[in-house]
Amino acid sequence: MILITGATGTIGSEVLRLLVERGERVRAVSRSPERLPPGLDVVRADFDDSGTLRLAMPGVKALFLLTAPAKPTPDHDLAVLDAAARTGVGKVVKLSAIGTGETIGDRTVGAWHLVAERAVRDSGLAWTVLRPSGFASNLLAFARPIAAGAPVPNLTGDARQGVVDPRDVAAVAVEALTASVHDGRTYALTGPEPLSVPDQAAILASALGRPVGTVDVPVDAARADMVGRGLDASAVDAMLTGVEWARAGHNAVVTGDVEEVLGRPATSFATWARDHLAAFR
Ligand SMILES: NC(=O)c1ccc[n+]([C@@H]2O[C@H](COP(=O)([O-])OP(=O)(O)OC[C@H]3O[C@@H](n4cnc5c(N)ncnc54)[C@H](OP(=O)(O)O)[C@@H]3O)[C@@H](O)[C@H]2O)c1
């Protein structure tokens, strides 16, 4: 039995789909089980409620550990690990992020992931840590305005990042969950080429057959906007620390880790864009 946390999210939903397709026994965790397809083994659990996490664990051999950045604390990962350790779970695959532990000024990128990664490695379970670069799917947050002709907000200037297709991240997670050869490995998961936001807009424009612009958003303006929209200030700071690190050019990194695990090249942004064109029309 493989337990999938974050099963309604971008990566978890694809991990779930791929494991079901492979015929693996799966159990999904959500605070809202009605959002998951019928017929699945689903447990209603909340990272803030350790009792519900323990209810999800019986019979579980491997665990996909995804915690959400809405609350940038390692407490959620630690609560899941604690529940897992009590019930004989053998393996954990943690979704972290590229740049975790790097610094910009006096701030640490992915500070909450860093603490959680250490706990995963010290857990006594078999483990794999996945550190993806920025997801291609982040653009979907602006799909409606882009469809209406608005420019893509650009927080990272002309800095490039190894933008990764979330389907590749999920496919790597599935391999790590099902094969022991990935135990003890930390993979930095990127796409095949470093791309800036204007590069991504140009690729999307070419697929759509019409111009797609970008508009530079200074980090301070992004912070004011997000806090103004009611987002947790510590979550905004944690997110923008990573943005500033990327904006300074530190994430212009491409690795071969997706290809090493999947035995085929990482998916290009052009392919991701072609497969999601409907969202931008
Ligand atoms: N976006 C990027 O570019 C990027 C890049 C690298 C790494 N990452 C990492 O990827 C992770 C996010 O993955 P994602 O984008 O797939 O997630 P997502 O789409 O934002 O979904 C978040 C998931 O977390 C679950 N969740 C949130 N709060 C919960 C709680 N209190 N208890 C139980 N479940 C909870 C949600 O489930 P329910 O609402 O159904 O309960 C949902 O399935 C983060 O750790 C982030 O640091 C993101």
The ligand as an SDF file (V2000), in Angstrom:
LIG
                    3D

 48 52  0  0  0  0  0  0  0  0999 V2000
    5.2120   25.3390   -7.5480 N   0  0  0  0  0  0  0  0  0  0  0  0
    6.5090   25.1990   -7.7460 C   0  0  0  0  0  0  0  0  0  0  0  0
    7.0880   25.7770   -8.6890 O   0  0  0  0  0  0  0  0  0  0  0  0
    7.3130   24.2970   -6.8380 C   0  0  0  0  0  0  0  0  0  0  0  0
    8.6580   24.0640   -7.1420 C   0  0  0  0  0  0  0  0  0  0  0  0
    9.3980   23.2240   -6.3100 C   0  0  0  0  0  0  0  0  0  0  0  0
    8.8160   22.6470   -5.1970 C   0  0  0  0  0  0  0  0  0  0  0  0
    7.4950   22.9080   -4.9140 N   0  0  0  0  0  0  0  0  0  0  0  0
    6.9190   22.2780   -3.7120 C   0  0  0  0  0  0  0  0  0  0  0  0
    5.7770   21.5340   -4.0950 O   0  0  0  0  0  0  0  0  0  0  0  0
    4.8950   21.4620   -2.9770 C   0  0  0  0  0  0  0  0  0  0  0  0
    3.4960   21.7620   -3.4240 C   0  0  0  0  0  0  0  0  0  0  0  0
    3.1100   20.7750   -4.3580 O   0  0  0  0  0  0  0  0  0  0  0  0
    1.8320   20.9710   -5.2650 P   0  0  0  0  0  0  0  0  0  0  0  0
    2.0190   22.2200   -6.0830 O   0  0  0  0  0  0  0  0  0  0  0  0
    1.5830   19.6880   -5.9520 O   0  0  0  0  0  0  0  0  0  0  0  0
    0.7150   21.2470   -4.1790 O   0  0  0  0  0  0  0  0  0  0  0  0
   -0.6680   21.9900   -4.4010 P   0  0  0  0  0  0  0  0  0  0  0  0
   -1.1690   21.7600   -5.7830 O   0  0  0  0  0  0  0  0  0  0  0  0
   -0.5130   23.3850   -3.8870 O   0  0  0  0  0  0  0  0  0  0  0  0
   -1.6160   21.1860   -3.4260 O   0  0  0  0  0  0  0  0  0  0  0  0
   -1.3970   21.2120   -2.0360 C   0  0  0  0  0  0  0  0  0  0  0  0
   -1.8580   19.8830   -1.4680 C   0  0  0  0  0  0  0  0  0  0  0  0
   -1.6020   19.8980   -0.0630 O   0  0  0  0  0  0  0  0  0  0  0  0
   -2.7580   19.4280    0.6080 C   0  0  0  0  0  0  0  0  0  0  0  0
   -2.8490   20.1210    1.9030 N   0  0  0  0  0  0  0  0  0  0  0  0
   -2.6980   21.4520    2.1220 C   0  0  0  0  0  0  0  0  0  0  0  0
   -2.8340   21.7130    3.4360 N   0  0  0  0  0  0  0  0  0  0  0  0
   -3.0960   20.5240    4.0430 C   0  0  0  0  0  0  0  0  0  0  0  0
   -3.3310   20.1460    5.3860 C   0  0  0  0  0  0  0  0  0  0  0  0
   -3.3430   21.0560    6.3880 N   0  0  0  0  0  0  0  0  0  0  0  0
   -3.5220   18.8330    5.6610 N   0  0  0  0  0  0  0  0  0  0  0  0
   -3.5350   17.9090    4.6560 C   0  0  0  0  0  0  0  0  0  0  0  0
   -3.3160   18.2020    3.3640 N   0  0  0  0  0  0  0  0  0  0  0  0
   -3.0910   19.5020    3.0570 C   0  0  0  0  0  0  0  0  0  0  0  0
   -3.9440   19.7690   -0.2750 C   0  0  0  0  0  0  0  0  0  0  0  0
   -4.9390   18.7860   -0.0530 O   0  0  0  0  0  0  0  0  0  0  0  0
   -6.4670   19.0760    0.3850 P   0  0  0  0  0  0  0  0  0  0  0  0
   -6.7280   20.5390    0.1300 O   0  0  0  0  0  0  0  0  0  0  0  0
   -7.2560   18.1590   -0.5080 O   0  0  0  0  0  0  0  0  0  0  0  0
   -6.5200   18.6860    1.8180 O   0  0  0  0  0  0  0  0  0  0  0  0
   -3.3470   19.6330   -1.6770 C   0  0  0  0  0  0  0  0  0  0  0  0
   -3.5090   18.3160   -2.1730 O   0  0  0  0  0  0  0  0  0  0  0  0
    5.4170   22.4310   -1.9180 C   0  0  0  0  0  0  0  0  0  0  0  0
    6.0660   21.7300   -0.9080 O   0  0  0  0  0  0  0  0  0  0  0  0
    6.3980   23.2890   -2.7030 C   0  0  0  0  0  0  0  0  0  0  0  0
    7.4300   23.7910   -1.8880 O   0  0  0  0  0  0  0  0  0  0  0  0
    6.7250   23.7090   -5.7100 C   0  0  0  0  0  0  0  0  0  0  0  0
  1  2  1  0
  2  3  2  0
  2  4  1  0
  4  5  1  0
  4 48  2  0
  5  6  2  0
  6  7  1  0
  7  8  2  0
  8  9  1  0
  8 48  1  0
  9 10  1  0
  9 46  1  0
 10 11  1  0
 11 12  1  0
 11 44  1  0
 12 13  1  0
 13 14  1  0
 14 15  2  0
 14 16  1  0
 14 17  1  0
 17 18  1  0
 18 19  2  0
 18 20  1  0
 18 21  1  0
 21 22  1  0
 22 23  1  0
 23 24  1  0
 23 42  1  0
 24 25  1  0
 25 26  1  0
 25 36  1  0
 26 27  1  0
 26 35  1  0
 27 28  2  0
 28 29  1  0
 29 30  1  0
 29 35  2  0
 30 31  1  0
 30 32  2  0
 32 33  1  0
 33 34  2  0
 34 35  1  0
 36 37  1  0
 36 42  1  0
 37 38  1  0
 38 39  2  0
 38 40  1  0
 38 41  1  0
 42 43  1  0
 44 45  1  0
 44 46  1  0
 46 47  1  0
M  CHG  2   8   1  16  -1
M  END
$$$$
